Amino acid sequence: MKKDIDFGTVEGIAVAVAKSTDSTSGDLNWSVYLINNNSFPIDNVLVASKGYGVVDGDEVKTSVLRHMFERVEAKSFVQVEPIDPGIFHINNEYWVSYYIDRQIYDKRFVFVPDSIVEDNLIEIGMLQMQGVLHS
């Protein structure tokens, strides 16, 4: 059972929602990134994403998407998925599980409604983009 599994404490892992400009069309694109700030790689990384919330009194849910990355190298990042700004007004959850050696780690990152806004953008050095960082 899940309660019997010893999940280690997650450190050095972050999820970011960052914006970039398409060099050919000039369109603004938003994407979700998984960042490994550790000095060692992480393996068998699974990221499950979903959106949920209440809009105008109605419950709203997005599909659950799952992404698998065999390895995320030390001091690097991977693009998880593009994200539509039309869902920034609901909770956007990213459940991240991975291994370091034979130890499993697991953490849920939730961007609460309206947290992904211009006022909350910071420069994310590793990505060389502006975005909202959750660690």
C-alpha positions in Angstrom: 0.0 0.0 0.0 1.1 3.6 -0.6 1.2 4.4 3.1 3.9 1.7 3.5 6.2 3.2 0.9 9.0 5.5 2.3 8.9 8.5 0.0 12.0 10.6 0.5 11.9 14.4 1.0 11.9 16.2 -2.3 14.7 18.8 -2.6 16.1 20.7 -5.6 13.1 20.0 -7.8 10.8 22.7 -9.1 8.0 23.2 -11.6 7.7 26.4 -13.6 5.2 27.9 -16.0 7.1 30.2 -18.3 6.4 32.2 -21.4 8.4 32.6 -24.6 7.8 34.3 -27.8 7.8 32.4 -31.1 10.7 33.7 -33.2 8.8 33.4 -36.5 5.2 34.3 -35.7 5.8 36.6 -32.6 3.1 34.6 -30.8 3.3 34.3 -27.0 3.6 30.7 -25.9 3.3 29.3 -22.3 4.9 25.9 -21.3 5.4 23.9 -18.1 8.9 22.9 -17.2 10.4 20.4 -14.7 13.6 21.8 -13.2 16.3 19.6 -11.6 18.5 22.0 -9.5 20.4 19.0 -7.9 23.9 18.0 -8.6 22.8 14.6 -9.6 20.3 13.2 -12.2 16.8 11.9 -11.4 15.5 8.8 -13.2 12.1 7.3 -14.3 10.4 10.7 -13.8 6.6 10.6 -14.1 4.6 13.9 -14.2 0.8 13.7 -14.0 -1.0 17.0 -14.8 -4.6 18.1 -14.3 -6.6 21.2 -13.9 -9.6 21.6 -11.6 -11.7 24.2 -9.9 -15.1 26.0 -9.9 -16.1 28.5 -12.6 -19.4 30.4 -12.3 -20.6 27.9 -9.7 -19.8 24.9 -12.0 -17.1 22.3 -11.3 -14.5 22.2 -14.0 -11.9 19.5 -14.7 -9.4 18.9 -17.4 -8.1 15.6 -18.6 -5.3 14.0 -16.7 -2.1 13.9 -18.8 0.9 11.7 -17.9 4.4 12.4 -19.1 7.4 10.0 -18.6 11.1 11.1 -18.8 13.7 8.4 -18.5 16.2 10.8 -17.0 16.5 14.5 -16.1 20.2 15.3 -15.9 21.7 17.4 -13.0 21.2 21.1 -13.2 18.9 20.8 -16.2 15.2 21.0 -17.2 12.7 19.3 -19.5 9.6 20.8 -21.1 6.6 18.9 -19.7 3.8 20.3 -21.8 2.4 23.5 -23.4 -0.3 25.2 -21.3 -3.2 27.3 -22.4 -3.6 30.6 -20.5 -7.4 29.9 -20.6 -6.9 27.5 -17.7 -4.9 29.8 -15.5 -8.0 30.7 -13.5 -8.3 27.1 -12.1 -5.9 25.0 -10.1 -3.2 23.5 -12.2 -1.6 20.4 -10.5 1.6 18.6 -11.4 2.3 15.4 -9.4 6.0 14.5 -9.8 7.5 11.1 -8.9 11.0 10.0 -9.6 13.9 7.8 -8.4 17.4 8.6 -7.1 19.1 5.2 -7.1 16.5 2.9 -5.6 14.7 5.5 -3.5 11.4 6.9 -4.8 10.4 10.6 -4.3 7.0 12.1 -4.8 5.6 15.7 -4.6 2.5 17.6 -5.7 3.0 21.1 -7.1 -0.2 23.2 -7.4 -0.5 26.5 -9.1 -3.6 28.0 -7.5 -6.2 30.0 -9.5 -4.9 33.3 -10.9 -1.3 32.7 -9.6 0.1 32.7 -13.1 -0.2 36.4 -13.9 2.2 39.1 -15.1 2.7 40.5 -11.5 4.0 37.1 -10.3 6.5 36.6 -13.1 10.2 36.3 -12.2 13.3 35.7 -14.3 14.1 31.9 -14.2 17.8 31.7 -14.8 18.0 28.1 -15.9 15.3 28.6 -18.4 16.3 32.1 -19.4 12.6 33.0 -19.5 10.1 34.7 -17.3 7.6 32.6 -15.4 6.1 31.5 -12.2 8.2 29.1 -10.2 6.9 26.5 -7.7 9.3 24.6 -5.5 
